[in-house]
Amino acid sequence: MIALAYSLWQDGQRGEAEELYKRALLISESTLGPAHDTTLHCLNNLAAIAKELGRQGELDRLLGRRPGEKRVKAIER
């Protein structure tokens, strides 16, 4: 599913790719957990698609879901 989503994204079919990445993310989170590489890969690519489409709020929300972000922000302060 992730490979198909990537192919669609590279072909310019962002809407279709986004839907597949969202489905893959749900499956990955529920089976592998939020910190697994596959889950993070889906989050990253969804964030990249959101950025390409100019959806800053969605981009921020997706990036904020990554494990460790709160710890990194606390360390930066």
C-alpha positions as CSV (number, residue, x, y, z in Angstrom):
1,M,0.0,0.0,0.0
2,I,2.8,2.4,0.9
3,A,4.6,1.6,-2.4
4,L,1.5,2.4,-4.4
5,A,0.9,5.6,-2.4
6,Y,4.5,6.7,-3.2
7,S,4.0,5.9,-6.9
8,L,0.8,7.8,-7.0
9,W,2.4,10.8,-5.3
10,Q,5.3,10.8,-7.7
11,D,2.8,10.6,-10.6
12,G,1.2,13.8,-9.3
13,Q,-1.9,12.1,-7.9
14,R,-1.6,13.6,-4.4
15,G,-5.2,13.1,-3.4
16,E,-5.1,9.4,-4.1
17,A,-1.7,9.1,-2.5
18,E,-2.8,11.0,0.6
19,E,-5.8,8.6,1.1
20,L,-3.6,5.5,0.9
21,Y,-1.0,7.0,3.2
22,K,-3.7,7.8,5.7
23,R,-5.0,4.2,5.6
24,A,-1.5,2.8,5.9
25,L,-0.8,5.1,8.8
26,L,-3.9,3.8,10.7
27,I,-2.8,0.2,10.1
28,S,0.8,0.9,11.0
29,E,0.0,2.7,14.2
30,S,-2.4,0.1,15.4
31,T,-0.2,-2.9,14.6
32,L,3.4,-1.6,14.9
33,G,3.0,1.4,17.2
34,P,3.6,5.2,16.8
35,A,7.4,5.0,16.9
36,H,7.9,2.4,14.3
37,D,9.8,3.3,11.1
38,T,6.8,2.5,8.9
39,T,4.5,4.7,10.9
40,L,7.0,7.5,10.8
41,H,7.5,7.0,7.1
42,C,3.7,7.5,6.5
43,L,3.6,10.5,8.8
44,N,6.6,12.1,7.0
45,N,5.1,11.6,3.5
46,L,1.7,12.8,4.6
47,A,3.4,15.9,6.0
48,A,5.3,16.4,2.7
49,I,2.0,16.1,0.7
50,A,0.4,18.6,3.1
51,K,3.3,21.0,2.5
52,E,3.0,20.6,-1.3
53,L,-0.7,21.4,-1.1
54,G,-0.1,24.5,1.2
55,R,-1.9,23.0,4.2
56,Q,0.3,24.5,6.9
57,G,-2.1,23.6,9.8
58,E,-2.2,19.9,8.7
59,L,1.6,19.9,8.2
60,D,2.1,21.2,11.8
61,R,-0.4,18.7,13.2
62,L,1.3,15.7,11.4
63,L,4.8,16.8,12.4
64,G,3.6,17.3,16.0
65,R,2.5,13.6,16.2
66,R,6.1,12.3,15.8
67,P,7.4,10.7,19.0
68,G,10.0,12.8,20.8
69,E,9.0,16.1,19.4
70,K,7.9,17.4,22.8
71,R,11.2,16.2,24.3
72,V,13.2,17.9,21.6
73,K,11.3,21.2,22.1
74,A,11.9,21.0,25.8
75,I,15.6,20.5,25.3
76,E,15.8,23.4,22.9
77,R,14.3,25.8,25.5
